[in-house]
Amino acid sequence: MKLLKLNSKNMQQLYDRNLYYRRRSVVDKVSGIVEDIRVHGDDAVLKYTCRFDHVKLLAKDLRVAESEISGAFQNIKPEFVSTLKMVIHNVTTFYRSQIKKPCCVKSEEGVVLKEEFRPIDTVGVYIPAGTAPLVSSVYMTVIPAKIAGVKRIVIVTPPGKDGHVNPYILAVANLLNVNEVYKIGGAQAIAALAFGTKTVPKVDKIVGPGNAYVTEAKRQLFGYVDIDMLAGPTELVIIANRHSDPDFVVADFESQIEHAGGLSILISTSKQLIRQVKGRVQGGYVIYAKNMEEACEIANKIAPEHLQVLTNNPTSVARMIKHAGAIFLGPYSPTPVGDYVAGPSHVLPTLGTAKFSSGLSLSSFMKTSHVISYSKKALEKVRGPLESIAVIEGLVKHAASVNARFK
């Protein structure tokens, strides 16, 4: 654990982490893969699956057979199903509470203004499975999409060396009634979803975590398709004071460092606590703050993915927090609760983007339409103001389209 001073260069780098992925080698490699998929479709997908996943497949093998999806339960621990059903209930309950009702404004003159919500038609979900299958990412992305009303959900995930998809990923997909799963990983999976191939459908939006290549592909393909966010490695900031349990701090710190490239930062107003934990953790940073106001100011500048408040007064501290993907209050709300079982999605903004963006929600899978209806009386009332603005902007035909209704 490295001690940082507030005016240090390293401290400034923590505040400005948004260029993490823009390494030229990653950008160039992904650009080549994306163009190859655009031009050659399935052939390029199969080539990169062989090169990166070391599996030779035919185009007909890319989609996981429904029999393999339903048969996945034979290859998992039976108790996993009951665990999963409990978690699915928690996530479903949370996202059902987000369902919005259309708003409507009416006037006596005959103006009716509405905002209507409609789901995205098709969503692609990327599930990493390189070092370990991210089973939790399946239900953390699919459930809010289904509750939003998305009709077609497509999962892409890298195959194992045996050419099959991890059975736990398939079991979750089956329980959530997702039967369209493709054995594709990396940047090639994102490109295939964005452009569509003979085998893989084009989608309207891509969500889900991934490595640097996946994230860069999402960045390059935004516009062909919508994306959830550009996410980096997992992040945790812990705010603690003299009342905080050092064992909890160490355990929570290490839980995030466990992820490849994971970043953990302790901000504490207690020099004693810093001494107690500094030698027990390999990796990460510790920052001393002279008071809780300064601690929160630092946390807001970092704008972390996860923020844990382990003080004796977490609620009052949280009131000073403006920027964080998810906030965990008190000693019995460790970050893994949010990663796996609480309910809100663990797909959250990283790299300081919590200053202007949010985690996955129901609205991530919906779009709005403004519905505008005017009576003749209502239109006549705004005729003058509309014409004045149109003339200023040099768009006189705009005014003419209104005036044509009163001849």
C-alpha positions in Angstrom: 0.0 0.0 0.0 1.5 3.3 -1.1 1.0 6.5 0.8 0.1 9.4 -1.4 0.4 13.1 -0.6 -2.4 15.4 -1.8 -0.1 17.5 -4.1 1.8 14.5 -5.6 1.9 13.7 -9.3 0.4 10.2 -8.6 -2.5 11.9 -6.9 -3.2 13.9 -10.0 -3.2 10.7 -12.0 -5.9 9.3 -9.8 -8.0 12.3 -10.6 -7.5 12.0 -14.3 -7.8 8.4 -15.3 -9.9 8.7 -18.4 -7.1 7.9 -20.9 -6.4 4.5 -19.4 -7.4 2.5 -22.5 -6.2 4.8 -25.3 -2.9 3.0 -25.8 -1.9 3.2 -29.4 -1.2 -0.6 -29.6 -4.8 -1.4 -28.4 -6.4 1.2 -30.7 -4.6 0.0 -33.8 -5.2 -3.7 -33.1 -8.9 -3.2 -32.4 -9.2 -1.0 -35.5 -7.9 -3.8 -37.7 -10.2 -6.4 -36.1 -13.2 -4.1 -36.5 -12.6 -3.5 -40.2 -11.9 -7.2 -40.8 -15.2 -8.2 -39.2 -17.0 -5.4 -41.2 -15.7 -6.7 -44.5 -15.4 -10.5 -44.0 -18.1 -11.2 -41.4 -18.2 -14.8 -40.1 -14.9 -15.7 -41.7 -13.1 -13.1 -39.7 -15.0 -14.0 -36.5 -13.8 -17.6 -36.9 -10.2 -16.5 -37.7 -10.0 -14.5 -34.5 -11.7 -17.1 -32.4 -9.0 -19.5 -33.5 -6.2 -17.0 -32.9 -7.2 -15.6 -29.5 -9.3 -18.4 -28.0 -7.4 -21.3 -29.6 -10.6 -23.0 -30.8 -11.4 -23.9 -34.4 -15.1 -23.6 -35.1 -17.3 -23.6 -38.1 -19.9 -20.8 -38.7 -22.7 -23.2 -37.7 -21.0 -23.8 -34.4 -20.9 -20.2 -33.3 -24.4 -20.2 -31.9 -24.8 -22.4 -28.8 -27.5 -25.1 -29.4 -30.6 -24.8 -27.3 -30.1 -28.4 -26.2 -26.7 -27.4 -24.8 -28.2 -24.4 -23.0 -30.9 -26.5 -21.4 -28.5 -29.3 -20.7 -26.1 -27.0 -18.8 -27.8 -27.9 -15.5 -26.2 -31.3 -15.7 -22.8 -29.8 -15.3 -23.3 -27.4 -12.4 -23.8 -27.8 -8.7 -27.5 -28.3 -7.9 -27.4 -25.8 -5.0 -26.3 -23.1 -7.5 -29.8 -23.0 -8.9 -31.5 -22.1 -5.6 -28.8 -19.5 -4.9 -29.4 -18.0 -8.3 -33.2 -17.9 -7.9 -32.7 -15.9 -4.7 -30.4 -13.4 -6.5 -32.7 -13.1 -9.5 -35.5 -12.2 -7.1 -33.4 -9.4 -5.5 -32.3 -7.9 -8.9 -35.8 -8.2 -10.3 -37.4 -6.5 -7.3 -35.0 -3.6 -7.5 -35.5 -3.0 -11.2 -39.3 -3.4 -11.1 -39.3 -0.4 -8.7 -37.7 1.7 -11.5 -40.6 1.3 -14.0 -41.7 4.8 -15.1 -45.1 6.1 -16.0 -45.4 8.4 -19.1 -45.9 12.0 -18.2 -48.5 14.2 -19.7 -49.1 18.0 -19.7 -52.3 19.5 -21.0 -53.6 23.1 -21.5 -57.0 24.6 -21.9 -56.2 25.8 -25.4 -55.7 22.2 -26.6 -52.1 21.4 -26.1 -51.2 17.9 -25.2 -47.5 17.0 -24.5 -46.4 13.6 -23.5 -43.2 11.7 -23.0 -43.5 8.0 -23.8 -41.0 5.3 -23.0 -40.2 2.5 -25.4 -37.7 -0.4 -25.0 -34.8 -0.9 -27.4 -35.5 -3.7 -29.8 -32.3 -5.7 -29.6 -29.5 -5.7 -27.1 -26.2 -7.6 -27.1 -24.7 -8.6 -23.8 -20.9 -9.2 -23.5 -20.0 -11.7 -20.8 -16.2 -12.1 -20.1 -15.0 -15.7 -19.5 -11.3 -15.6 -20.0 -9.7 -16.1 -16.6 -13.0 -16.9 -14.9 -16.7 -16.8 -16.1 -18.4 -13.7 -14.9 -21.7 -15.4 -14.1 -23.0 -12.5 -12.1 -22.7 -10.2 -15.2 -25.4 -12.3 -16.9 -28.2 -11.5 -14.5 -26.9 -8.0 -13.7 -27.4 -7.1 -17.4 -30.1 -9.3 -18.7 -32.7 -8.7 -15.9 -33.0 -4.9 -16.3 -33.1 -5.4 -20.1 -36.0 -7.8 -19.8 -37.9 -5.7 -17.3 -37.4 -2.7 -19.6 -39.2 -4.7 -22.3 -36.3 -5.6 -24.6 -37.6 -8.4 -26.9 -34.4 -9.8 -28.2 -31.4 -10.3 -26.0 -28.2 -11.8 -27.5 -25.3 -13.0 -25.3 -21.7 -13.3 -26.6 -19.0 -14.9 -24.6 -15.7 -16.5 -25.3 -15.6 -20.3 -25.7 -13.4 -22.5 -23.5 -10.6 -24.5 -25.1 -13.0 -27.4 -25.4 -15.1 -25.2 -27.7 -18.0 -24.9 -25.3 -19.4 -22.0 -23.2 -19.1 -22.3 -19.5 -22.1 -24.2 -18.1 -22.8 -21.7 -15.3 -23.2 -18.9 -17.9 -25.6 -21.1 -19.9 -27.5 -22.1 -16.8 -28.1 -18.4 -15.9 -29.1 -17.6 -19.5 -31.6 -20.5 -19.4 -33.2 -19.4 -16.2 -33.6 -16.0 -17.6 -35.1 -17.3 -20.9 -32.2 -16.2 -23.1 -31.7 -18.8 -25.7 -29.5 -16.9 -28.1 -25.8 -17.3 -27.0 -22.8 -17.1 -29.3 -19.3 -18.4 -28.7 -17.4 -15.2 -29.5 -15.2 -13.1 -27.4 -13.0 -10.0 -27.6 -13.2 -7.1 -29.9 -14.5 -9.4 -32.7 -17.6 -10.1 -30.7 -18.4 -6.4 -30.3 -17.8 -5.8 -34.0 -20.0 -8.7 -35.0 -22.8 -7.4 -32.9 -22.4 -3.8 -34.2 -22.3 -4.7 -37.9 -24.1 -8.1 -37.9 -22.8 -11.1 -39.9 -24.6 -14.0 -41.6 -24.7 -15.8 -38.3 -24.7 -13.1 -35.7 -27.5 -10.5 -35.6 -26.9 -6.8 -35.6 -28.1 -5.3 -32.3 -29.1 -1.8 -31.3 -27.1 -1.6 -28.1 -24.2 -3.4 -26.5 -23.7 -3.7 -22.7 -21.5 -5.6 -20.3 -17.9 -5.4 -19.0 -14.8 -6.4 -20.8 -11.0 -6.0 -21.1 -9.1 -3.2 -22.9 -9.8 -4.6 -26.3 -13.5 -5.0 -25.7 -13.8 -1.5 -24.3 -11.8 0.0 -27.2 -14.1 -1.8 -29.7 -17.1 -0.3 -28.0 -15.6 3.1 -28.3 -14.8 2.8 -32.0 -18.2 1.3 -32.8 -20.3 3.8 -30.9 -22.6 5.3 -33.5 -23.0 2.1 -35.4 -24.5 0.9 -32.2 -25.2 2.4 -28.7 -23.1 1.3 -25.8 -23.6 1.3 -22.0 -20.2 2.9 -21.1 -16.4 2.7 -21.5 -15.5 0.8 -18.3 -12.0 0.2 -16.9 -10.7 -2.1 -14.2 -12.7 -2.3 -11.0 -12.2 0.5 -8.4 -12.8 0.9 -4.7 -12.4 3.9 -2.5 -12.8 3.3 1.3 -13.4 6.3 3.6 -12.5 5.3 7.2 -11.7 6.9 10.5 -10.5 5.9 14.0 -13.8 3.9 14.6 -13.3 1.7 11.5 -12.3 -1.9 12.0 -8.9 -2.4 10.4 -9.7 -6.1 9.5 -12.7 -5.0 7.5 -10.6 -2.4 5.7 -8.0 -4.9 4.8 -10.5 -7.6 3.7 -12.4 -5.1 1.5 -9.3 -3.6 0.1 -8.0 -7.0 -1.0 -11.4 -8.0 -2.5 -11.0 -5.5 -5.3 -7.3 -5.9 -5.8 -8.2 -9.6 -6.5 -9.5 -8.4 -9.9 -6.8 -8.0 -12.6 -5.8 -4.3 -12.6 -8.2 -3.5 -9.7 -7.6 -0.2 -7.9 -8.2 0.2 -4.2 -7.7 3.5 -2.3 -8.0 4.1 1.4 -8.8 7.7 2.5 -8.6 8.0 6.3 -8.6 10.7 8.9 -6.8 8.4 11.4 -3.1 8.0 11.2 -3.4 5.1 13.6 -5.7 3.2 11.2 -3.3 3.9 8.4 -0.4 2.4 10.4 -2.6 -0.6 11.3 -3.4 -1.5 7.7 -0.5 -0.1 5.6 1.8 -3.1 6.0 -0.9 -5.7 5.6 -1.9 -5.0 2.0 0.2 -5.4 -1.1 -0.9 -2.9 -3.6 -3.2 0.1 -3.7 -2.9 3.5 -2.1 -3.6 5.2 1.1 -4.3 9.0 1.6 -4.4 10.9 4.9 -7.1 13.5 5.1 -7.2 16.0 7.9 -11.0 15.8 8.4 -14.0 14.1 6.9 -14.8 17.1 4.7 -11.4 16.8 3.0 -11.8 13.0 2.7 -15.1 13.4 0.8 -13.6 16.2 -1.4 -10.8 13.7 -2.4 -13.3 11.0 -3.0 -15.4 13.3 -5.2 -12.4 14.2 -7.3 -11.6 10.5 -7.8 -15.3 9.7 -8.5 -14.8 5.9 -8.0 -16.8 3.0 -9.2 -17.4 1.8 -5.7 -17.2 3.9 -2.5 -17.3 2.3 0.9 -18.0 4.4 4.0 -16.7 2.5 7.0 -17.0 5.3 9.5 -19.3 5.3 12.6 -21.6 7.9 10.9 -21.8 6.7 7.3 -25.1 8.3 6.4 -23.9 11.8 7.3 -20.6 11.2 5.4 -22.6 10.0 2.4 -24.4 13.4 2.2 -21.1 15.0 1.2 -20.5 12.5 -1.7 -21.4 13.8 -5.1 -19.7 11.4 -7.5 -19.6 7.6 -7.1 -21.0 4.7 -9.1 -22.3 2.9 -6.0 -22.1 3.8 -2.4 -21.9 1.2 0.4 -22.7 2.4 3.9 -21.5 0.9 7.2 -19.4 -2.1 8.2 -21.9 -4.7 7.0 -22.3 -3.5 3.4 -19.0 -4.6 1.7 -18.7 -4.1 -2.0 -19.1 -7.8 -2.9 -22.7 -7.5 -1.7 -23.3 -5.2 -4.6 -21.2 -7.3 -7.0 -23.4 -10.4 -6.4 -26.6 -10.3 -4.5 -28.0 -6.8 -3.4 -30.0 -6.0 -6.6 -28.6 -2.9 -8.4 -26.4 -3.9 -11.3 -22.7 -4.1 -10.8 -22.1 -2.6 -14.3 -20.9 0.9 -13.1 -18.9 3.8 -14.3 -15.2 3.8 -13.8 -12.1 5.9 -14.6 -13.7 9.0 -13.0 -16.8 8.9 -15.3 -19.1 8.7 -12.3 -18.8 12.5 -12.4 -21.2 12.5 -15.4 -22.6 9.0 -15.9 -24.5 6.3 -14.1 -24.6 2.6 -13.6 -26.8 0.3 -15.7 -30.5 1.0 -15.0 -33.9 0.4 -16.6 -33.4 3.6 -18.6 -30.3 2.2 -20.1 -32.5 -0.1 -22.2 -35.2 2.4 -23.0 -35.6 5.5 -25.2 -38.2 8.3 -25.0 -40.4 9.8 -27.6 -41.9 13.3 -27.1 -45.5 13.4 -28.4 -46.8 16.8 -29.3 -50.5 17.6 -30.2 -51.9 21.1 -30.8 -55.4 22.3 -31.5 -55.9 25.1 -34.1 -56.6 27.5 -31.2 -53.4 26.5 -29.4 -51.3 26.8 -32.6 -52.8 30.3 -33.3 -51.7 31.4 -29.8 -48.0 30.6 -30.4 -48.0 31.8 -34.1 -46.4 35.2 -33.4 -43.6 34.0 -31.0 -42.8 31.1 -33.4 -42.5 33.4 -36.4 -40.3 35.9 -34.5 -37.8 33.1 -33.6 -37.9 31.6 -37.1 -37.1 35.0 -38.7 -34.1 35.6 -36.3 -32.8 32.2 -37.3 -33.3 32.9 -41.0 -35.7 29.9 -41.4 -38.8 31.7 -42.7 -40.2 28.5 -44.2 -40.7 27.3 -40.7 -43.1 30.1 -40.0 -44.7 29.6 -43.4 -45.6 26.0 -42.5 -47.6 27.4 -39.5 -49.2 30.3 -41.4 -50.4 28.0 -44.2 -52.9 26.6 -41.7 -54.6 30.0 -41.2 -55.3 31.2 -44.8 
